Amino acid sequence: MSEHEVDKSKRGLLVATGVLGGVAGVAAAVPFVGSMFPSERAKAAGAPVEADISKLGPGEMQIVEWRGRPVWIVKRTKEMLEGIKKSDGKVSDPNSEVPQQPAYAKNEFRSIKPEIAVLEGVCTHLGCSPQFKSVEAKGDMGQDWNGGFFCPCHGSKFDFAGRVFAGSPAPKNLEVPKYKFVGDTKIVIGEDTKGA
């Protein structure tokens, strides 16, 4: 063989070795890339959870799980917001002085947007899960009921802002988890809104 002739068998071996090395590199990278996304265990431990609220209708509630706890997302109607205002004189902590919410939710409706409530669905008394009770539940809840949540375990009542009624066994308002909006139809629970 002259010095200008190419040994094609060696070239084929080099190409095959390069291809196999590339495949091995990709195979080794897949677990590392996969580890960048939170596992179910990590989500339960507190990794942020995204909720799509595009199909949530007025007066409806959606439940998502974050840190092993139910988080309620309620699209409040005008009537629900008015009911919160009417409850001011009936709740233990009307101005949310006890820090059960991020600073950006320490307002009249305990939320970033008045029409969207984000609350941990765990009673602050003994950790039971209260039930959604509309204003139509006056027969069960009393004529002055403006809607909210009722814990059947020991009778604690909360308004649609998650504020506990005076005289309830629950000592504090429902917690508002840290959260932020990503556009108009997505909420990330477990991450603070910018500037908070």
N, C-alpha and C positions, 0 to 999 in steps of 0.2 A: 504494500500500500504506500502510495507517495504521500509526501507531507501535506498535500493540498486536498486529499480525499478525507471525507468525514466518516467516522465510524458511527453509523446510524444506530447500532445496538446500544452504544453508550448514551447517545442522545435520548433514546426511548427510556432508558433506565433513569436518567436524570429527570425527565418530564414526569414519569410515574412517581418518583420519590417526592418531587415538588407537590404534586396533586395530593398524595397521601399525607404529606406534612400539613397542607392547607386544611384538609378534612379533619385531621387530628386537632389542629388549632381551633377550628370552629366547634368541634365536639367538646373541647375543654372549656371554651368560652360560654357555652350554653348554660351550665349550672351557675356561673358567676353572674350572668345577665339575669337569670331567673331569681337570684337571691336579692336583686335590687327591688323587686316587688314584694309588698308585705304579704306574709302568709296569713292564713286564717287565725293562727295562734297570735301573730303579731297584731292583727286587727283587734282581736279580743283584748289584747294587753293595752291598747290605746292608739294604734295606728289610725290615722284619719280615714273616714268613711264618706263616700260621695253618695248623695241622694238626689235622684231626678224627681222634681216636683211638677213637671210639665203637665201631668194628668190629674193633679190634685185640684178638685173642685171646691168652690166656696162652701165653707162649713164642714169640710172633710178633714180627716186625720190620716196621716201615713206614719207607720212605725218602722224604724230602722234599728239595727243593733249596733251599739258602739261600746267597747270595753265590757262586753257581756251584759249590757243593760239596755232596756228599751228607750229609744229616744223618739218622742212624738214631734211630728211636724204638722201643725194645724194651719189651714188657710182660713183665717178668721173673716167673718162677714162684718158688715157695718153694725149689725145688731149685736154681734159678739163683742165688738170693740166698745159699744155703748154700755153693754152689760158690765164690762171691766170698770168703767168709770162709775157706774152705779154701786159697785162693790167696795169702793174706797173706804166707806165707814164701817164695813163689816169684816175687813181683813186685819190680821195682826200686824203686818208690816207693809202698809200701803205704799211707802216710798222705797221699798227694797233696801233698807239700811243694812240688814244682815247680808254679808257678801255671798250670795247664792247664785251670782251671775257675773259675767265679765263686765268691765266698766262700760263698754258700748251698749250693754243691755240693761243698764241701771236707769230706766226711764219708765214712763207711764205704762207702756205695754210690755216691758222687759224683753225687747226684741230689737233687731236692726231695722226691720221693716214692720210697721204696725200690723199689717195684714198677715204676716207669717210668724207664728210662734214656734220656737224650738225649745223643748223641755225634756228633761230626763223623766221618764214615766215611773218614778220610784218614790213612794211616799216617804217623807222625812221622819215619820214616826217609827215604823218597824220594817221598812223596806218592801211593803206590799206594792202591788201595781193598781193604782186607782183606775176608775172607769170614766169614760167620756159620758157626760150627761148634758144634753142640750137644754135650752130654755123650756122646751116642751115637757120636761120632766118635773114640772111644778107639783104634780100630784104626789110624787114620791119625795121630792126634795123640799117642798114648802112653797107657799105663794110668793115669797120674796126671792126665789131662786132665779138668777140671771144667766144660768148656764156655767159649766166648768167641769170639774172632775170630782168624783166621789170615791173614797177608799172604803169598800165594804167591810174590810177587816175590823176597823175600830171607829169608823164614822168620820174621818177627816174629810173636809171639803176644801176645794181650791177653785179659784175663778179661772177664766180663760187666759190669764197672764201667769198662772201657776202660783198665785198668792194664797196663802193659807187663811181660812176663815178663823176669826177669834173664837175660842172655845173648843177648837178641834184638838184632838190628841197630838197631831203633828206640830212640832215646835217651830218649824221654819217653812218658808216657801219652797216649792219644787226648784231643783237646780236647773239653771240654764247652762248647757255645755258651751265651750268655746266653739264658734262656728264662723263660716264666712260664705258669702254668695259667690258663685262663679257664673256670671251671667244672670239672667232672670229665672232660669229654670233648674239650676243645680246648686246644691248646698254641700259644703264640705264640713262635716262634723269632726271636731278634734283639731282644727287649725283656727287661729285667731284671724280676724279681719285685719287688713293692713291698717297701720296707724293706731292700733289698739294697744 
